[in-house]
Amino acid sequence: MQGIELGNIMSRNILGIDIRNDAVSAVLIKSGIKANRIEAYEHIPVSDQKDIASCIDSLLKSLVKQTDISDSICVASFPASQISYRNIKLPFKEQKKIKQILPYELEPTLPFLVDDLIIDYNSINQQGRSGPADYTDIVAAAVEKSALKSYLNTLASFNITPKIVTVGGYPTALCLSNNTTVSENRLFVDIGNKNSSVFILVAGQIYLMRSFLTGAANSSIAESLGSEIKRTIYACEEIFGFNLQPKEIFITGCSPDTINYEQDLERILGISAKRTDLISHTGFARKNPALSWKPEQMDNALALALTAIEGFKVFNFLKGSFAAKNYLVEHKKSLIKTGILAGLVLALIFINIILKTYSMEKNLASLNNQITGIFKTTFPDVKNIVDPIQQMRVKLKEVQKASMFSGETGKHTRAIDILKDISEFTPKDIDVNLTNLVMDMESVLITGDTNRFNSVDDIKRGLEHSHLFKKVTISSANMNKSDNRVRFKIKVQL
C-alpha cells in the first residue's frame, strides 16, 4: 500500500483537509518534538456540490485569520462515496507481482476501464486464521483519474499541493484500529447527509470498507444504516470465512444535537455504539479553546493530520502522473540546484580522467624507454629494435637451448620429465608425502611417508608404468611410531 512516513518531522505544521459531499473541514497541527498543538480548525457545510470551491475558499480564509498555514504539509481526503472498493485474493505474496496483476484482476469487477483509474491497495495479514499460506488478501480502492484531477485542480487554485490524497474516513478508522483500549473486532461508521461509509476493523487492521446511500425508501436513516451494516458484516464473513461478531460501533459525521443514532443502532444491531472523540485520546491542546470543537465535524480532518504525525501508511492516490507532477512542481528549485551540482561533479570527473590518462601515458613512455635501454645493454649486438620485450624472450630461449643445465641426467633425461612421471603415475587416492628426491645419471632415490604399507606397494606398481623407469625397487619401508606413518625409500633405475 502506498503511503508516506512523516513521524520524524521536527516542528512542522500539518494541515488535514477533509472534503466530503456535505461539508469541508480542516485542522492545522503544529507538530514538535515535545508536544503537538492544534493551531487552527474550521468546518463549513456544503449545500450544493457546485459551491465546493467557494466553501474551500471560506474554509481557508477562516484558517488564515487564526494562523499562518503557508509551508504546511497537507494531507487531504477524497470523498469516500466516489471511490470503488474491492476485496480479492491473489495466489502469491510478492508486492511486485501484486502491483502488476492487481489492475487486471480488478477490471472485470469495476464499471470503469482500469486505464482510467488510480488504484491503491492494502494487504491484510490474517494472523491465526486458517487458509493457504501462499495467498494474499487485498483491500483495493480505485478512483477515476478525471475526478481526482478535478479535485487536485480545485486545491491547486488555492496553492495547496497535498502530500497524500486518501479515502475519506479511512484515517479515522486507522486511528481507531491503533487504539489498544478498544475491542478487537469493531465497526466505524461515517454518517453523511446523503452517503455513509462503514469500515470493519479486525485485530488492528481494516478488513473491509464500503460506501452507500443513506436512507432507503420507506425506512428511517437508522434502519437503512442498520440494514447496510448487516449486509457489510455478512459480506466480510463470506469473504474471510469467520464469524465476525463486532463488539462496538464507533460513529462520526452526524450532529448529536439533532439525531441520536447510538441508541437506534444498538437496538437494531444489538451492538454497543458510541461516538468517536479522537482529541480525548490524543490529549492535544488547542491554541484557542474558546472556539467550538465538535468531534463529529472535526475528527476526520484531525485523523488526516494524525496520520502524517504518527507515520501511518494509508491509501494514497497520488501515484503515476499525479505523483510525478507534484514532485516536479514542489522540488523544481532543488532539482535545478542538484542538476548544476551534478554537472560540476561530472566536469571534475572528466578533467580528472584526462589528467590521469596524460600521467599514465607519460609513465608508459618512461617505462618503454627503460625497457629499450635494458635490452640494448643486455644484447648490444642487436641493432634493429622493434619490440624489445618479445625480442628479449626470443634471445633468452636461444640461450637456454645453447646451454646445459643441472636438471638433466647423463642420458639426457630431463629432471622435469622425471618429476612429471612420478606425479602422474603415483595413484591419486593415496595419502603420501614425498620428502626428498636424489637424482643422478643412472637412478632416482625417492623418500617419503604414507599411511600404510600397502600404499608403498601401490606407488611402486604405479611408477613401473612409466617408460622412463627401467626398474622400481622398494629399498625400505618402516612404521614410525611417533606419527603412525610408514617411512619408505624407493629406488628407480633410469
C-alpha distance (Angstrom), angle and dihedral (degrees) to the residues before:
residue distance angle dihedral
M1 . . .
Q2 3.75 . .
G3 3.80 115.9 .
I4 3.77 147.0 139.2
E5 3.79 129.8 -121.0
L6 3.77 115.8 -145.8
G7 3.80 99.9 157.6
N8 3.79 93.0 116.7
I9 3.82 96.0 54.4
M10 3.81 111.1 126.0
S11 3.81 118.4 -142.4
R12 3.79 101.2 -22.4
N13 3.78 134.1 148.7
I14 3.81 114.1 -115.4
L15 3.81 117.3 -161.5
G16 3.80 118.7 -162.4
I17 3.82 114.8 -166.3
D18 3.81 117.8 -171.5
I19 3.82 112.2 -167.6
R20 3.81 114.8 -171.7
N21 3.77 134.7 168.3
D22 3.82 91.2 -103.8
A23 3.82 103.9 31.1
V24 3.80 147.5 7.2
S25 3.81 122.3 -137.3
A26 3.78 134.7 179.7
V27 3.80 136.0 -171.4
L28 3.82 124.9 -171.4
I29 3.80 116.1 -159.0
K30 3.78 125.9 -171.1
S31 3.78 102.8 -142.8
G32 3.81 117.3 -159.0
I33 3.78 139.2 161.1
K34 3.80 95.1 -102.5
A35 3.81 101.6 35.4
N36 3.80 147.1 -12.9
R37 3.79 122.4 -127.1
I38 3.79 132.8 -171.2
E39 3.80 103.9 -123.3
A40 3.81 100.1 179.4
Y41 3.80 141.6 -8.3
E42 3.79 139.5 176.4
H43 3.82 141.3 178.6
I44 3.82 124.3 -157.8
P45 3.85 122.0 -176.6
V46 3.81 117.2 -133.1
S47 3.80 115.3 -143.4
D48 3.81 96.5 173.2
Q49 3.80 128.4 25.6
K50 3.79 88.5 -139.1
D51 3.82 87.6 66.6
I52 3.84 94.8 53.1
A53 3.83 92.8 108.0
S54 3.80 93.0 51.3
C55 3.83 89.9 47.5
I56 3.80 90.8 53.0
D57 3.81 88.6 48.0
S58 3.82 91.0 53.2
L59 3.81 90.4 45.7
L60 3.81 94.4 53.1
K61 3.82 93.7 43.0
S62 3.81 89.0 54.9
L63 3.83 91.1 49.8
V64 3.81 92.2 48.8
K65 3.80 89.7 54.3
Q66 3.80 88.7 56.8
T67 3.82 100.1 42.8
D68 3.81 146.3 -24.8
I69 3.83 110.0 -75.8
S70 3.82 97.3 178.4
D71 3.83 117.3 120.8
S72 3.81 90.0 19.4
I73 3.79 120.9 149.4
C74 3.80 104.3 -119.0
V75 3.80 126.3 -150.0
A76 3.81 112.8 -178.5
S77 3.79 135.5 -176.0
F78 3.79 129.2 -136.5
P79 3.84 117.1 -140.1
A80 3.80 106.8 -88.1
S81 3.81 92.2 -141.9
Q82 3.82 90.4 64.9
I83 3.82 94.2 55.9
S84 3.83 128.9 85.8
Y85 3.82 117.8 -137.7
R86 3.78 128.1 -160.8
N87 3.83 135.8 176.3
I88 3.81 114.6 -152.7
K89 3.81 139.0 161.2
L90 3.80 121.5 -130.8
P91 3.84 122.9 -163.4
F92 3.82 96.1 -127.7
K93 3.80 140.2 47.6
E94 3.82 104.7 -144.2
Q95 3.82 109.0 117.7
K96 3.81 91.9 -146.0
K97 3.80 91.5 56.7
I98 3.80 91.6 45.3
K99 3.83 91.8 54.4
Q100 3.80 91.1 48.7
I101 3.80 98.7 47.1
L102 3.83 101.1 32.8
P103 3.85 97.5 84.3
Y104 3.83 91.4 51.8
E105 3.81 92.0 48.0
L106 3.80 91.7 49.6
E107 3.81 98.4 43.7
P108 3.86 97.3 80.9
T109 3.83 90.5 51.5
L110 3.82 98.5 48.0
P111 3.81 129.2 78.3
F112 3.83 90.7 -137.1
L113 3.78 138.0 64.2
V114 3.81 110.4 -98.2
D115 3.81 89.6 -130.4
D116 3.81 87.3 65.1
L117 3.82 93.5 52.3
I118 3.78 140.0 78.5
I119 3.81 108.2 -143.5
D120 3.78 130.3 -166.5
Y121 3.80 129.4 170.3
N122 3.78 146.0 -167.2
S123 3.81 125.0 -143.0
I124 3.81 115.3 -136.5
N125 3.79 118.5 -142.0
Q126 3.79 106.3 -151.7
Q127 3.80 99.5 -162.0
G128 3.78 113.1 -167.2
R129 3.82 92.8 7.8
S130 3.80 121.3 125.9
G131 3.79 121.0 -120.1
P132 3.82 142.5 90.1
A133 3.80 114.0 -36.5
D134 3.79 94.7 -144.6
Y135 3.82 99.6 63.3
T136 3.81 132.8 81.9
D137 3.79 128.3 -144.0
I138 3.79 110.3 -139.1
V139 3.81 131.7 -163.1
A140 3.80 106.2 -162.3
A141 3.80 130.6 -171.2
A142 3.80 124.5 -166.0
V143 3.81 131.4 -171.5
E144 3.80 129.9 -175.7
K145 3.79 113.1 -103.2
S146 3.81 92.1 -136.6
A147 3.81 92.3 54.2
L148 3.80 91.7 46.6
K149 3.81 91.7 48.3
S150 3.82 91.3 51.4
Y151 3.80 89.4 48.5
L152 3.82 93.0 50.6
N153 3.83 91.4 45.6
T154 3.80 89.4 55.1
L155 3.81 91.0 52.7
A156 3.82 91.5 43.1
S157 3.81 90.0 56.2
F158 3.80 85.8 65.7
N159 3.85 92.6 45.1
I160 3.79 92.0 -105.7
T161 3.80 117.8 141.7
P162 3.83 108.9 178.1
K163 3.79 122.2 -147.6
I164 3.80 90.2 -150.4
V165 3.80 134.1 23.3
T166 3.79 108.6 -169.4
V167 3.80 141.5 164.3
G168 3.81 114.8 -65.6
G169 3.82 110.0 -109.1
Y170 3.82 93.4 10.5
P171 3.85 94.7 103.4
T172 3.82 90.2 51.3
A173 3.80 90.5 52.0
L174 3.80 88.9 47.1
C175 3.82 91.4 52.1
L176 3.82 89.2 51.1
S177 3.81 91.5 48.3
N178 3.81 89.1 54.9
N179 3.80 92.3 50.0
T180 3.81 104.3 101.2
T181 3.82 92.9 -165.5
V182 3.82 93.7 73.3
S183 3.82 130.0 76.2
E184 3.79 122.3 -82.8
N185 3.84 98.5 -114.9
R186 3.80 115.1 41.2
L187 3.79 144.4 139.3
F188 3.77 132.2 -123.7
V189 3.80 116.8 -157.2
D190 3.81 122.3 -169.1
I191 3.83 106.6 -162.9
G192 3.80 121.2 -159.1
N193 3.79 134.1 177.1
K194 3.82 92.9 -101.0
N195 3.82 106.4 3.1
S196 3.78 133.6 38.9
S197 3.79 134.9 -173.5
V198 3.79 132.0 -150.5
F199 3.82 125.8 -158.9
I200 3.82 122.3 -166.7
L201 3.82 113.0 -146.1
V202 3.82 119.6 -161.6
A203 3.81 124.5 173.6
G204 3.80 94.1 -20.1
Q205 3.82 94.0 -47.7
I206 3.79 134.2 101.0
Y207 3.81 104.7 -121.4
L208 3.78 100.5 175.7
M209 3.83 140.1 3.5
R210 3.77 132.0 -172.5
S211 3.81 138.9 174.8
F212 3.81 125.0 -151.9
L213 3.80 142.9 164.3
T214 3.79 114.1 -82.9
G215 3.79 115.6 -127.8
A216 3.80 121.2 27.6
A217 3.76 124.2 -149.6
N218 3.83 115.9 -75.7
S219 3.82 93.3 6.0
S220 3.78 138.0 90.6
I221 3.78 122.6 -107.0
A222 3.80 90.4 -108.9
E223 3.82 92.4 51.2
S224 3.80 90.8 46.9
L225 3.81 90.2 50.0
G226 3.80 91.1 48.1
S227 3.80 92.6 51.6
E228 3.81 93.4 48.2
I229 3.81 91.9 46.7
K230 3.82 90.5 51.5
R231 3.81 90.3 51.0
T232 3.80 90.1 49.6
I233 3.82 92.0 50.5
Y234 3.83 91.2 49.2
A235 3.80 90.3 48.9
C236 3.82 91.2 51.3
E237 3.82 91.6 50.1
E238 3.80 90.6 48.8
I239 3.81 93.5 49.0
F240 3.82 97.9 45.0
G241 3.80 100.7 29.2
F242 3.80 101.6 -128.9
N243 3.80 137.9 101.9
L244 3.81 106.0 -99.2
Q245 3.84 104.2 -164.4
P246 3.84 99.3 174.0
K247 3.81 114.2 -151.2
E248 3.82 100.0 -156.9
I249 3.79 141.8 23.3
F250 3.80 120.2 -150.3
I251 3.80 116.3 -157.5
T252 3.78 132.3 -163.0
G253 3.79 138.8 157.3
C254 3.81 100.5 55.8
S255 3.80 127.9 94.5
P256 3.84 112.7 -106.5
D257 3.81 88.8 -156.5
T258 3.80 93.9 67.5
I259 3.83 110.0 24.8
N260 3.78 130.5 30.8
Y261 3.80 104.5 -156.1
E262 3.80 95.4 164.4
Q263 3.79 95.7 75.8
D264 3.82 93.1 40.9
L265 3.82 93.6 51.3
E266 3.81 92.0 44.3
R267 3.82 88.6 53.1
I268 3.82 94.8 45.8
L269 3.81 99.0 40.6
G270 3.78 102.7 24.9
I271 3.81 90.1 -130.5
S272 3.81 126.8 123.2
A273 3.81 110.2 -105.0
K274 3.81 130.0 -163.2
R275 3.79 139.0 162.1
T276 3.79 123.1 -103.3
D277 3.79 119.3 -113.3
L278 3.81 108.0 176.1
I279 3.79 95.6 173.1
S280 3.80 90.2 63.4
H281 3.84 89.2 57.2
T282 3.81 95.5 45.1
G283 3.79 97.1 45.7
F284 3.81 89.7 -145.7
A285 3.80 115.8 165.8
R286 3.80 120.9 -131.9
K287 3.77 120.8 -130.5
N288 3.81 90.9 -142.7
P289 3.84 109.1 29.8
A290 3.80 89.6 175.8
L291 3.82 91.0 73.6
S292 3.79 114.3 90.8
W293 3.81 114.9 -103.6
K294 3.81 118.3 -164.0
P295 3.84 113.3 -177.6
E296 3.82 93.0 -154.8
Q297 3.82 88.2 60.0
M298 3.81 101.0 36.2
D299 3.84 107.1 32.1
N300 3.83 95.7 86.3
A301 3.83 92.4 51.3
L302 3.83 90.8 44.0
A303 3.82 89.9 50.7
L304 3.82 90.4 53.9
A305 3.81 90.6 56.6
L306 3.82 91.2 43.5
T307 3.80 89.6 53.6
A308 3.80 89.5 60.7
I309 3.81 95.3 41.9
E310 3.82 94.9 48.4
G311 3.81 94.2 40.2
F312 3.82 95.1 -121.9
K313 3.80 116.1 171.9
V314 3.80 111.2 -124.8
F315 3.77 138.7 169.4
N316 3.79 107.4 -74.6
F317 3.81 120.8 -168.4
L318 3.81 93.6 -172.1
K319 3.78 92.8 103.4
G320 3.79 136.1 127.6
S321 3.80 113.7 1.4
F322 3.80 92.0 -1.2
A323 3.80 93.0 56.6
A324 3.83 93.2 44.1
K325 3.81 91.8 50.4
N326 3.77 92.8 50.4
Y327 3.78 92.6 47.0
L328 3.80 94.7 49.7
V329 3.78 93.7 47.1
E330 3.77 93.9 46.8
H331 3.79 97.6 43.5
K332 3.80 100.2 34.5
K333 3.82 94.9 118.4
S334 3.78 92.7 43.5
L335 3.80 91.3 49.5
I336 3.82 91.2 51.1
K337 3.81 91.0 50.6
T338 3.79 90.8 46.0
G339 3.82 90.3 49.7
I340 3.80 91.5 51.8
L341 3.80 92.0 48.4
A342 3.81 90.7 46.6
G343 3.83 89.6 51.6
L344 3.81 91.1 51.3
V345 3.80 91.5 48.0
L346 3.82 91.6 49.9
A347 3.82 90.5 48.3
L348 3.82 90.9 51.6
I349 3.81 90.6 47.9
F350 3.82 90.5 50.6
I351 3.83 92.2 49.4
N352 3.81 89.9 47.4
I353 3.82 90.9 52.1
I354 3.82 91.2 50.4
L355 3.83 91.9 49.9
K356 3.81 92.6 47.0
T357 3.82 91.1 48.0
Y358 3.81 91.0 51.5
S359 3.82 91.4 47.8
M360 3.82 92.3 48.6
E361 3.82 92.1 49.2
K362 3.79 89.7 50.6
N363 3.84 91.7 50.2
L364 3.80 90.7 46.6
A365 3.79 91.7 53.3
S366 3.81 89.6 50.0
L367 3.83 91.8 50.7
N368 3.82 91.6 48.6
N369 3.81 89.9 52.8
Q370 3.82 90.4 50.5
I371 3.83 91.8 49.7
T372 3.80 91.2 49.2
G373 3.82 90.1 48.9
I374 3.84 92.2 51.4
F375 3.80 91.0 48.4
K376 3.82 92.7 51.1
T377 3.81 90.7 48.7
T378 3.83 93.3 48.1
F379 3.80 97.5 41.0
P380 3.82 106.5 25.6
D381 3.82 91.8 163.9
V382 3.82 92.3 67.8
K383 3.80 109.1 90.2
N384 3.82 102.2 170.0
I385 3.82 106.7 67.6
V386 3.82 113.8 -178.9
D387 3.83 105.6 145.2
P388 3.82 108.0 9.3
I389 3.83 95.0 -172.1
Q390 3.81 95.0 52.3
Q391 3.79 92.2 40.7
M392 3.83 89.6 51.6
R393 3.83 90.4 52.9
V394 3.83 90.5 52.5
K395 3.81 91.9 48.9
L396 3.82 92.4 49.8
K397 3.80 91.6 51.8
E398 3.80 89.9 51.3
V399 3.81 90.4 52.0
Q400 3.83 91.2 48.9
K401 3.79 92.3 52.2
A402 3.78 91.8 48.7
S403 3.79 95.9 52.6
M404 3.79 135.1 65.0
F405 3.82 117.8 -132.7
S406 3.83 133.2 -160.3
G407 3.78 93.5 -108.6
E408 3.87 92.9 78.1
T409 3.81 126.3 85.8
G410 3.78 126.2 -138.6
K411 3.79 91.0 -94.7
H412 3.78 89.4 54.4
T413 3.80 92.5 -107.6
R414 3.76 107.0 149.7
A415 3.80 119.8 -127.8
I416 3.80 90.9 -132.3
D417 3.82 90.6 57.3
I418 3.81 90.2 51.4
L419 3.81 91.2 50.4
K420 3.80 90.1 47.3
D421 3.82 92.7 54.7
I422 3.81 92.9 45.0
S423 3.81 89.3 53.6
E424 3.80 94.4 42.3
F425 3.80 98.9 47.0
T426 3.80 97.7 40.6
P427 3.86 105.3 99.5
K428 3.80 109.6 -104.2
D429 3.81 95.8 -140.3
I430 3.82 94.5 58.8
D431 3.81 122.1 104.0
V432 3.82 99.9 -132.1
N433 3.80 137.5 150.0
L434 3.83 119.1 -162.5
T435 3.80 107.8 -150.5
N436 3.81 103.9 173.5
L437 3.78 140.5 16.8
V438 3.84 121.3 -167.8
M439 3.82 115.6 -173.6
D440 3.79 131.2 -173.9
M441 3.80 134.8 162.4
E442 3.83 95.0 -79.8
S443 3.80 107.8 26.8
V444 3.77 150.2 13.7
L445 3.83 125.2 -134.6
I446 3.81 113.5 -152.9
T447 3.82 119.0 -163.3
G448 3.81 125.0 -173.3
D449 3.80 148.2 115.7
T450 3.81 136.0 -106.8
N451 3.79 139.5 178.0
R452 3.83 99.9 -103.7
F453 3.82 143.4 14.7
N454 3.81 94.1 -114.2
S455 3.80 88.8 60.2
V456 3.82 89.4 62.2
D457 3.81 89.3 55.9
D458 3.81 90.3 47.5
I459 3.80 90.6 52.9
K460 3.81 90.9 49.7
R461 3.81 92.7 50.3
G462 3.80 91.1 47.4
L463 3.82 94.0 51.8
E464 3.80 91.3 49.9
H465 3.82 88.7 69.9
S466 3.82 91.6 66.8
H467 3.80 114.8 102.9
L468 3.84 89.3 -146.9
F469 3.83 93.6 62.5
K470 3.82 119.4 73.2
K471 3.77 97.5 -177.3
V472 3.83 134.1 8.4
T473 3.84 118.3 -160.3
I474 3.82 131.0 179.6
S475 3.81 103.8 -131.8
S476 3.81 95.6 -175.5
A477 3.81 142.4 -14.1
N478 3.83 120.8 -173.2
M479 3.83 134.3 165.9
N480 3.82 114.3 -118.9
K481 3.82 106.8 -144.7
S482 3.81 94.0 -158.7
D483 3.82 94.5 67.7
N484 3.85 102.5 6.8
R485 3.80 90.7 -118.1
V486 3.83 125.7 139.2
R487 3.80 111.4 -122.2
F488 3.81 111.6 -152.3
K489 3.79 143.0 176.4
I490 3.81 122.0 -157.4
K491 3.81 122.7 -169.8
V492 3.78 118.4 -152.5
Q493 3.82 122.2 -164.0
L494 3.82 113.4 -147.8
